[in-house]
Amino acid sequence: MDTTIRNADEKINIDHLVHEHVAMASLCSYGTGGEADFLITPNNLGELRAALLWAKERSLPTTILGGGSNVLISDKGVEGLVILTTGLTEHHVRGRIFCTQSGLPLDTAINVAIERSLSGLEPLGGLPGTVGGAVRGNASAGGLWISELIEWVDYLDKDGSFHRYQGMDGGFSYKKSPFTDSESIIYEIAFRLIPNKKTSEARLRKEQSRIERMETGQFDFPSAGCMFKNPHGISAGQLIDEAGLKGRSFGGARVSEHHGNFIVNHDHHASASDIYELSRIVEHEIEKRNKIHLEREVILLGRWNN
């Protein structure tokens, strides 16, 4: 059955854009996971809305995936329609406002802003993933929370209706945003940045942030960065280190020798289940030793029976 949606008097047929039984391992930083039942990569607002309608007409759940840098995809795959946002990369500048669609890689967005003589995002240099993912999880680095620079966020609800969230409305906290536990889909973000003609200095600051991140060993092996959020006032990595869990392994997964809060795909053959089970072991050991429950930061996507 052909599916169309009217947007600005234009009918959009997306059946040819929807792919069935798509392998997901190459779409996440862990390099693990099964297949998506269906997957689409919309390139504009009309296609994004059409994708939501396509799933709704078939009573299919939808899963939003950006750069795949903070997720663990089930070996059993993902039910329904996966909407991959990496085709949404348009961006523009209006004075001090830098607007970008959610699928633009964050590192690319920082480079673009610098090229347009706008500063502020440099401390986030080297963070993987998309701008939308960074906003959803309120990413931070170098003392900066990305929410500090947000002017507004344009998003769609599950029915495809368009909304705007003003940055001044708050709702952001540690590793959380108004979109973290929501079915809303971030479409475009506007940042209010600082005019800066000294682009060479800005590039150096950004590069230094990237180097510092590399030195943590995050990119030595496939990983999703920090597995757990930091408990209040305590470093999860320090707790894991003090518990002697660095180097602990399960299947092909291992707690990083460089950073206790990284669980890595050490031999490049770990399953998602290996990584998940090792995270459970670490969680159990810290709760037993410190009476502290570690909250997972990495998002589980797909068919998990837990």
N, C-alpha and C positions, 0 to 999 in steps of 0.2 A: 504494500500500500504506500503510495506516494505521500510524503508528509510536507506540508508547506506552512509557512508562517508569514503574515504580512508585517512588514517593517518599512515605514516611510514609503508606502504604496508599492513595495517590491516583494514579490513572492520568493521565498527561499526554500529550495528543496535540498535537504542535507543527506538524503539516503546514500548518495555516493561518497559522503565523507565519513560515514559510520563504518568501522571495521570490526569484524567479529574474530574472537579467539586471538587476542593480541598478547604476545609475550611481554611481561612487565619488567623482567629483570634488568633490561638495559635502560629503563626509565627511572631507576632509583640508584642512589649512591652506594647502597649495599650490594647491588648486583644480584639480588635474590628475588624470589617470588614467582607465582604462577601466572596464569593468563587473566586478562580482563575479558568478561563475556562480550562486551562491546566497548569500543573506544572511539572518541572523536577529538580532533584538535581544531577547535574553532579559531578563525582568524579575525573575527570582528564581532560586534555586539549582536548583529542579526543572527549570525550562526550560533552564537552562544545561547540566545533565546530559543532558537529553533531546536538546539540540542536538548534543552530542558523540556520543551514540549514533546519532542520525540520520545523521551523517556517516560513522561507523564502519560502519554497516550497508551503506552504499553505496560503501565504500572511497574516500571523498573526503578530500583533505587539508583541514585547518582552519587558518584564519588569524584571529588575534585583533586587533581594532582598537578603540582607545579614542577619544580626542578627535582623533586624526589629526594631531597637531601635530609629530610627529617622524618622519614617514614620507614616502616617495616611492612612489606607486602607479604601476605600469607602465601605459603607454598600452594594452597588450594585455590589461589586466584581471587579475583574481585567480582562480586555479583553485580549484574546490571550494567549501567553505562558509566565508564570512566571519562570525565571531561579533562583533557590535558590542556592546560592554559598556556603552554609555551609558544603558541601561535599568536598570542596577544602581546605584541611588543612595540606598538606605536607609542611615540613620546613627543612632547613639545615643550617649549619654554615660553612663559609669558611674564616678563619682568623677573621678579624673584621667585615665581612659582614654576616648579618643574613638575610636569604631569607625565605619568607613564602608565601604560596598561600593566596589568598584574603579572603577565608572563615574562617580562623582560628580566634577564638575570640581574641580580642585585649588583654584582661587580661591574657589569656593563653599564648599569644606570649611574653608578658613581663616576665612571669614566666620562660618560656623556655630560653629566652635570659639570664636571671640571672643565671639559672642553667648551662649555657654554658660560664659563667664568662664574660658576656657582659652587659654593663650598658648604660643608656641613656634614656630608655623608661619609667623609674619608675614614673615620674610625671604624666603619663597618667593612673596610676593604678586606677582601679575602673570604668573607662569609659566602658559603655556597648557597645555591637556591635562587628562587625568583623574588622579585619585590613583593608580590602578593603573599608569598609564604612568610617573608620576613615581617610583614605587617600583621598577618594572622597570628604569629607567635610572638609579636613584639620583640623582635631580635635586638640584641645589645652586644656591644663590644667597645673597649676603650673608654668606658664610662658614659657611653651614649646609648640611649634607648631610641629606636627608630620612631617611636610615637612622639618624641619631643619635636620632631620636624614636620609632622603631618598637619596639613591644612584641611584637607577633607579626603574622604574615601567614597567613591561611587561603587555601589554594589547592587546585585540582583537578589531577590528572594527566590525561593524554590519554584515559584510560579512565573518567574521571569520579569516581575515588576521592578522598576528602576528606583533606587533610593540613594540619598546622599547622607553620609555621616560626617558631621563636622568635628575636626580634631579637638576643638575647644570643649566638646561635650564629654571628654574624659572616657572612662571605661577601659583604660589600659592599665595594666599592672605587670608584675613580674611574670614574664613568659606568657602573658595573656592579653587578649584584645576582645572587643565586642564581637569578634568573628570566630573566636577560638572554638566555642562549643555551639556554633550556629550553622544552619544549613545555607546561610547567605554565601554568595559567591562574589569575591572582590573582583571588580572589573578594572577600575582605574584609581590611582592614588596621586594626590597633589601634595608636594612638599614645598614648604616655604624655606628657602635657603638664603645664603649670605653672598652678595656680590663680591667677587674676588678675582682681580685681574692677574694675581700671582699664581698662575696655573702650575708652574713648575714646582713651587713649594707645596701646593695642594696634592700634586701627584706623588711627591716624596712622602707626605704624611700617609697617603693611601697605601703606598707601597710598603711603608714600615709596618702598617697594620697587617698587611697580607703576610709579611715575613714573620712577624710575631706569631701569627696563626699557624704558619707552616712549621715553626719550631716546636709547637706542641705535639707534633707527630700525627695530627688529625688526618693527613693525606697520605701517610705511609702505606696504609692498607684501606680497603673499602670500609666505610663506616657511615654513621649518620650523625657524627658529632657526639655531643653529650647525651647519654642514654637517660639520665635522671635529672630532674630539677634539683637545685640546691635547697635543702631544708633551711628554714629561717635562721640566718646568721651562721650557717655552717656550709662548708664545701662538700658536696657529694663525693667528688674525686678524692678529697683528703680522707673522708671516712672509709672509702674503698681501699685506699692505699694503706691506711693504718690497720685495716683488717687483714692485710697480707693477701689481697685478692688480685693484685696485678699479676698477669700471666696465667690466671685461672682459665681453663678452656672447657668447652663442651662441643664435641664434634669439630667442625671447622671454625668455630667462633672462639675468640679469646679476648680477655680483658687486656687492653693495651698496656704495654710496659711503660709508655710515655705519659699516659694520662688515665688515671683510674676510672674516670667517668666515660671513657670510650670503650665500646665493645666492637671489635673489628672482625671483618671477614678475613681471617689471617691467612688461610691457604687458598683464598679465592674460590673455594668449593663449599663454603658453609651454606646450609639451608637457612631459610628464615626461621624455621623451628629451632635450629641450633642457637641462633642469636637470641631468640625469645627465651629459651630454656636457661641460657646462661644469665640473662637479665634477671630471671626469677631466682636463680641461685644467689646472685649478688644481693638482691632485694631481701631474701630470707636471711642471709648471713648478717647484713647490717641491722636488720630488725632484731635478730637474736643477740647480737653483740652490743648494740647501742640503744635498743628500744626506740629506734627511729624508723618510720616507714618512708621509703624513698618513692616519690611519685615519678612515674615515667614521663619523660619529655618527648621521646620518639613516639610518633603516632602509628598505631596499628591500623592497617588498611586491609580489607578483604575478609575472607572467611576464617575467622578465628573463633574457636569454640572454647572461650575462656572469659 
